[in-house]
Amino acid sequence: MDLFITVIEVIGTIAFALSGVVTGMRKNFDIFGDLILGVVTAVGGGILRDLMIGRVPPSCFRNPIYLIIALAASLIFCLPFISGALLKSQKLYNWALFYMDTVGLAVFTVVGVRTAMQVSADFGCTLLLTVGVLTGSGGGVLRDVLAGDTPYIFRKHIYATASLCGAACYLLLHAHIREYVAVLAALTVVVALRTLARIFEWNLPHPKLPEKITK
């Protein structure tokens, strides 16, 4: 099980790192900016999680393997023949960014819940769900803020809601079925909800102020 979790953490780290680099390239950042966005996106959610549950210093500094993986993935993606092929097509760019972001969100939502459960059995469901969503979406929020964008989580497609559903799915299942099945089910819920939201253009309601107030 530990090997399985490690593998999906590596996949999530690479996916988030690449989404950060792609965002930096879209903003025409230099290579240093691209690398910073890649690393922050990959480990930012985990840092916020550890601070919230009292694990200090955060695990990515005590065991920097995921920092190294994020940096290596970002460097590789910065190679012109790799990034050029992806960024050549707007459609391919949009597809890649969406699914890299979705995979990272799914993986780190589940990892966040599991990590909090390992720290203390006394954490209630509210905290566990919050930690899952924070871990899954925190890196993407930091990426968007650094890139000068309105965080994706607040504006388009089902995002935090998908993360919340995935965290809830894991909490409901992990005590009743095999651990890896519960993890895979939670990952599937997040990816499926995000994919369906993209296909059918699902969004949460956008309340608006009356026109006379906005003026």
C-alpha positions as CSV (number, residue, x, y, z in Angstrom):
1,M,0.0,0.0,0.0
2,D,2.9,2.4,0.8
3,L,4.3,1.8,-2.6
4,F,1.0,2.4,-4.3
5,I,0.5,5.7,-2.4
6,T,4.1,6.7,-3.3
7,V,3.5,6.1,-7.0
8,I,0.3,8.2,-7.1
9,E,2.0,11.0,-5.1
10,V,4.8,11.0,-7.7
11,I,2.2,11.1,-10.5
12,G,0.3,14.0,-8.8
13,T,3.6,15.9,-8.2
14,I,4.6,15.7,-11.8
15,A,1.1,16.6,-13.0
16,F,0.9,19.7,-10.8
17,A,4.5,20.7,-11.7
18,L,3.7,20.6,-15.4
19,S,0.5,22.6,-14.9
20,G,2.6,25.3,-13.1
21,V,5.2,25.4,-15.9
22,V,2.5,25.6,-18.6
23,T,0.9,28.5,-16.8
24,G,4.3,30.3,-16.5
25,M,4.9,29.8,-20.2
26,R,1.5,31.2,-21.1
27,K,2.4,34.3,-19.0
28,N,5.7,34.5,-20.8
29,F,7.8,34.1,-17.6
30,D,11.5,33.4,-17.8
31,I,12.7,29.9,-17.0
32,F,13.2,30.8,-13.3
33,G,9.6,31.9,-13.1
34,D,8.4,28.8,-14.8
35,L,10.4,26.6,-12.4
36,I,9.1,28.5,-9.4
37,L,5.5,28.1,-10.6
38,G,6.1,24.4,-11.2
39,V,7.5,23.7,-7.8
40,V,5.1,25.8,-5.9
41,T,2.1,24.2,-7.6
42,A,3.5,20.7,-6.9
43,V,4.3,21.2,-3.2
44,G,2.2,24.2,-2.1
45,G,-0.8,22.2,-1.1
46,G,1.2,19.9,1.0
47,I,2.9,22.7,2.8
48,L,-0.4,24.3,3.6
49,R,-1.7,20.9,4.8
50,D,1.3,20.3,7.1
51,L,1.0,23.8,8.6
52,M,-2.7,23.2,9.3
53,I,-2.3,19.9,11.0
54,G,0.8,21.0,12.9
55,R,3.5,19.1,11.0
56,V,6.4,21.5,11.0
57,P,8.7,21.9,9.2
58,P,6.5,20.7,6.3
59,S,7.4,17.2,5.0
60,C,8.7,18.4,1.7
61,F,11.6,20.1,3.5
62,R,12.3,17.2,5.8
63,N,12.2,14.7,2.9
64,P,12.9,16.8,-0.2
65,I,12.3,14.0,-2.7
66,Y,9.1,15.5,-4.0
67,L,10.8,18.9,-4.3
68,I,13.4,17.3,-6.5
69,I,10.8,15.4,-8.6
70,A,8.9,18.7,-9.1
71,L,12.0,20.5,-10.1
72,A,13.2,17.8,-12.4
73,A,9.8,17.5,-14.1
74,S,9.6,21.3,-14.5
75,L,13.1,21.4,-16.1
76,I,12.3,18.6,-18.5
77,F,9.1,20.3,-19.6
78,C,11.0,23.5,-20.2
79,L,13.0,21.8,-23.0
80,P,11.9,23.6,-26.2
81,F,11.1,20.4,-28.2
82,I,8.8,19.2,-25.4
83,S,7.0,22.4,-24.5
84,G,6.9,23.6,-28.1
85,A,4.9,20.5,-29.2
86,L,2.3,21.1,-26.5
87,L,2.0,24.8,-26.7
88,K,1.7,24.8,-30.5
89,S,-2.0,24.0,-30.3
90,Q,-4.4,26.0,-28.1
91,K,-6.7,22.9,-27.9
92,L,-3.9,20.6,-26.8
93,Y,-2.7,23.2,-24.3
94,N,-6.2,23.5,-22.8
95,W,-6.6,19.8,-22.7
96,A,-3.2,19.2,-21.1
97,L,-3.6,21.9,-18.4
98,F,-7.1,20.7,-17.5
99,Y,-6.1,17.1,-17.1
100,M,-2.8,17.7,-15.4
101,D,-4.6,20.0,-12.9
102,T,-7.3,17.4,-12.5
103,V,-4.9,14.5,-11.8
104,G,-3.0,16.6,-9.3
105,L,-6.2,17.7,-7.6
106,A,-7.5,14.1,-7.3
107,V,-4.2,12.7,-6.0
108,F,-3.5,15.3,-3.4
109,T,-7.0,15.4,-2.1
110,V,-6.8,11.8,-1.1
111,V,-3.2,12.1,0.1
112,G,-4.2,15.1,2.2
113,V,-7.0,13.2,4.0
114,R,-4.8,10.1,4.6
115,T,-1.9,12.2,6.0
116,A,-4.2,14.0,8.4
117,M,-5.6,10.6,9.6
118,Q,-2.1,9.3,10.2
119,V,-1.2,12.4,12.3
120,S,-4.2,12.0,14.7
121,A,-7.2,9.7,15.0
122,D,-9.0,12.4,16.9
123,F,-9.4,14.7,13.8
124,G,-13.1,15.0,13.0
125,C,-14.6,14.7,9.5
126,T,-14.8,18.5,9.1
127,L,-11.1,18.9,9.5
128,L,-10.3,15.9,7.4
129,L,-12.5,17.2,4.5
130,T,-11.0,20.6,4.8
131,V,-7.4,19.3,4.8
132,G,-8.2,17.2,1.7
133,V,-9.6,20.1,-0.2
134,L,-6.8,22.4,0.9
135,T,-4.1,19.9,-0.1
136,G,-5.7,19.3,-3.4
137,S,-6.4,22.9,-4.4
138,G,-3.8,24.8,-2.4
139,G,-1.0,24.5,-5.0
140,G,-3.2,25.6,-7.8
141,V,-4.4,28.6,-5.9
142,L,-0.8,29.6,-5.2
143,R,0.1,29.1,-8.8
144,D,-2.7,31.3,-10.1
145,V,-2.0,34.0,-7.5
146,L,1.7,34.1,-8.5
147,A,0.7,34.2,-12.1
148,G,-1.7,37.1,-11.6
149,D,-4.8,35.2,-12.4
150,T,-8.1,34.8,-10.5
151,P,-7.7,31.4,-8.9
152,Y,-9.2,28.7,-11.1
153,I,-11.0,27.3,-8.0
154,F,-13.2,30.3,-7.9
155,R,-14.3,30.8,-11.4
156,K,-14.6,27.8,-13.8
157,H,-15.8,24.2,-13.8
158,I,-16.4,22.1,-10.7
159,Y,-13.1,22.2,-8.8
160,A,-13.3,22.4,-5.0
161,T,-16.6,20.6,-5.1
162,A,-15.0,17.7,-6.9
163,S,-12.2,17.7,-4.4
164,L,-14.7,17.7,-1.5
165,C,-16.7,14.8,-3.1
166,G,-13.5,12.8,-3.5
167,A,-12.4,13.4,0.1
168,A,-15.9,12.4,1.3
169,C,-15.8,9.3,-0.8
170,Y,-12.5,8.2,0.7
171,L,-13.7,8.8,4.3
172,L,-16.9,6.8,3.7
173,L,-15.2,3.8,2.1
174,H,-11.7,3.4,3.6
175,A,-13.0,1.6,6.7
176,H,-15.2,-0.9,4.8
177,I,-13.2,-2.0,1.8
178,R,-9.6,-2.5,0.8
179,E,-7.5,0.7,1.2
180,Y,-6.3,0.8,-2.4
181,V,-9.9,0.4,-3.7
182,A,-11.1,3.3,-1.5
183,V,-8.2,5.4,-2.9
184,L,-9.0,4.5,-6.5
185,A,-12.7,5.2,-6.0
186,A,-11.9,8.6,-4.6
187,L,-9.6,9.4,-7.4
188,T,-12.2,8.3,-9.9
189,V,-14.8,10.5,-8.3
190,V,-12.7,13.6,-8.6
191,V,-11.6,13.0,-12.2
192,A,-15.1,12.0,-13.3
193,L,-16.7,15.0,-11.8
194,R,-14.2,17.4,-13.3
195,T,-14.4,15.7,-16.7
196,L,-18.2,15.8,-16.7
197,A,-18.2,19.4,-15.7
198,R,-15.9,20.2,-18.6
199,I,-18.0,18.3,-21.1
200,F,-21.4,19.6,-20.0
201,E,-20.1,23.0,-18.9
202,W,-21.2,22.6,-15.3
203,N,-20.5,25.5,-13.0
204,L,-21.7,26.6,-9.6
205,P,-24.1,29.6,-9.6
206,H,-22.6,33.0,-10.0
207,P,-24.6,35.4,-7.8
208,K,-24.5,39.0,-9.0
209,L,-25.1,42.3,-7.4
210,P,-27.9,44.5,-8.8
211,E,-26.7,46.6,-11.6
212,K,-27.3,49.9,-9.7
213,I,-25.0,48.7,-6.9
214,T,-22.2,47.6,-9.3
215,K,-22.2,51.1,-10.8
